[in-house]
Amino acid sequence: MKLELTDKQFRRLLDLAYVGNWIINSTRDANDRIVEFDEVESLLFEQCAAVDMPTLVEKFRRQSIPSQQFCEGGIHEVILDYENVVFFEILAEELARRDMQAAALDEEDIEELSRRISDYILEFERNGTDNIVLDK
């Protein structure tokens, strides 16, 4: 297979591969990693030297991996932004479902659920988690 990309497109492909592999493997331990994704990431980063981006790759145990410079170049801010949004959206939905005391909702409940989710999202946008209290 031959794929022709501009340098900018290749750089974005590295970002995509890294973020995808991060989501798939970052929470797994060394024995549980899905190595096929590591291998694809390694194949892509192996091409960095050939396209005049040698600072983005380093070798570890004979594998090409993202370099420290790549990892510190802002990609983790993108991942953090994603994680923050997902965290608050999941939390808002879980709290709204709890408030309605329902795991499964009827069709007529969806509008009320959406309203409650929106209310929680607005609260989190204004105050983060500062107003969350756990009653024991």
C-alpha distance (Angstrom), angle and dihedral (degrees) to the residues before:
residue distance angle dihedral
M1 . . .
K2 3.77 . .
L3 3.77 122.6 .
E4 3.79 121.2 -175.6
L5 3.79 117.1 -155.8
T6 3.76 135.8 164.5
D7 3.80 115.9 -116.4
K8 3.79 89.2 -103.5
Q9 3.81 92.1 50.8
F10 3.80 91.0 48.0
R11 3.80 90.3 50.6
R12 3.83 89.8 52.1
L13 3.81 89.6 48.3
L14 3.81 88.7 55.6
D15 3.81 89.0 52.8
L16 3.80 91.6 49.3
A17 3.80 93.3 48.3
Y18 3.78 92.0 47.3
V19 3.81 94.7 48.3
G20 3.80 91.9 45.1
N21 3.79 92.6 49.9
W22 3.80 90.3 44.7
I23 3.81 91.3 55.8
I24 3.79 92.5 45.4
N25 3.81 100.3 42.5
S26 3.82 111.7 17.6
T27 3.80 94.3 89.0
R28 3.79 94.3 46.3
D29 3.78 125.9 89.8
A30 3.80 121.2 -123.2
N31 3.81 93.4 -91.3
D32 3.80 94.2 48.7
R33 3.82 100.8 47.9
I34 3.78 118.4 124.4
V35 3.79 95.2 -122.3
E36 3.80 95.2 -167.5
F37 3.81 88.6 71.8
D38 3.81 91.6 47.1
E39 3.81 88.3 51.8
V40 3.81 94.2 52.1
E41 3.80 90.9 46.9
S42 3.80 89.3 49.8
L43 3.83 92.1 50.2
L44 3.79 90.8 53.3
F45 3.80 95.3 46.0
E46 3.80 89.3 47.2
Q47 3.82 86.7 68.1
C48 3.81 93.6 59.9
A49 3.79 94.9 91.6
A50 3.81 91.3 50.5
V51 3.81 92.1 55.1
D52 3.80 96.2 44.7
M53 3.83 96.2 -100.7
P54 3.82 99.6 112.0
T55 3.82 93.9 143.5
L56 3.81 90.5 66.5
V57 3.81 95.1 64.0
E58 3.78 137.8 55.3
K59 3.79 135.2 172.8
F60 3.79 123.8 -108.9
R61 3.80 119.5 173.3
R62 3.80 89.2 -16.1
Q63 3.80 92.0 -55.7
S64 3.79 125.4 116.0
I65 3.79 108.5 -122.2
P66 3.81 135.4 171.6
S67 3.78 109.4 -79.6
Q68 3.78 125.1 -122.9
Q69 3.81 87.6 -106.9
F70 3.81 90.6 56.2
C71 3.81 92.5 47.6
E72 3.80 92.3 48.4
G73 3.80 93.2 46.1
G74 3.79 97.1 92.2
I75 3.79 102.6 -81.7
H76 3.79 92.6 115.2
E77 3.81 90.5 55.8
V78 3.81 87.2 59.6
I79 3.81 90.4 50.1
L80 3.81 91.0 47.0
D81 3.81 91.7 51.3
Y82 3.80 89.3 52.5
E83 3.80 93.1 47.1
N84 3.81 91.9 49.8
V85 3.80 93.1 52.1
V86 3.79 93.2 45.8
F87 3.81 92.1 46.4
F88 3.79 94.0 53.5
E89 3.81 94.0 42.3
I90 3.80 92.5 51.6
L91 3.79 92.0 43.9
A92 3.82 91.5 49.5
E93 3.79 92.4 50.5
E94 3.80 93.8 45.7
L95 3.79 92.1 49.6
A96 3.80 92.0 46.4
R97 3.82 91.1 50.3
R98 3.80 89.9 47.6
D99 3.80 90.4 51.1
M100 3.79 89.7 52.4
Q101 3.81 90.6 43.8
A102 3.77 91.9 -133.0
A103 3.76 135.0 121.9
A104 3.81 92.2 -179.7
L105 3.76 118.3 35.2
D106 3.77 132.5 -159.8
E107 3.77 119.8 -122.4
E108 3.81 92.0 -101.8
D109 3.83 90.3 55.6
I110 3.82 94.1 58.5
E111 3.81 94.1 81.5
E112 3.81 91.5 52.1
L113 3.81 90.8 45.8
S114 3.83 90.7 51.2
R115 3.80 91.1 49.7
R116 3.79 91.7 51.1
I117 3.80 92.2 46.8
S118 3.81 89.6 51.2
D119 3.80 90.6 50.0
Y120 3.80 91.4 52.5
I121 3.81 92.4 45.9
L122 3.81 89.7 51.9
E123 3.81 90.1 49.7
F124 3.82 91.6 49.9
E125 3.82 91.3 48.0
R126 3.80 90.0 53.1
N127 3.81 100.9 38.8
G128 3.79 110.4 7.9
T129 3.79 108.5 -145.3
D130 3.83 94.8 -34.5
N131 3.81 94.0 111.5
I132 3.80 98.0 45.6
V133 3.80 109.6 114.2
L134 3.78 128.2 -176.5
D135 3.80 114.2 -145.1
K136 3.77 113.9 -156.0
